[in-house]
Amino acid sequence: MLSLRYFNPVGADPQLRTGLQLMRPSHALGVLIQRHKEGRSFPITGTNYPTRDGSGIRDYVHVWDLAAAHIAAGGPVEGLQEGE
């Protein structure tokens, strides 16, 4: 049995064939990118987390990496004998 667990998937097809294409994103990563492109600041709240700068750290995984992981998970597992 295999279980895949992940949080914060983001991204879309680079050729814009799939995924959300929002003119004004509402999710934090989209707002951060949009403000950076516009030369505007992005306020970060929370300064008492046990991290290097006191802010919350978030990891994001691109949806294409998730798709590749799902495809790989459906294949043979190295080191297992057939029937295990």
PyMOL commands that set and color helices and strands:
alter all, ss='L'
color gray80, all
select helices_A, chain A and resi 28-38+63-73
alter helices_A, ss='H'
color red, helices_A
select strands_A, chain A and resi 9-10+61-62
alter strands_A, ss='S'
color yellow, strands_A
deselect
rebuild
show_as cartoon
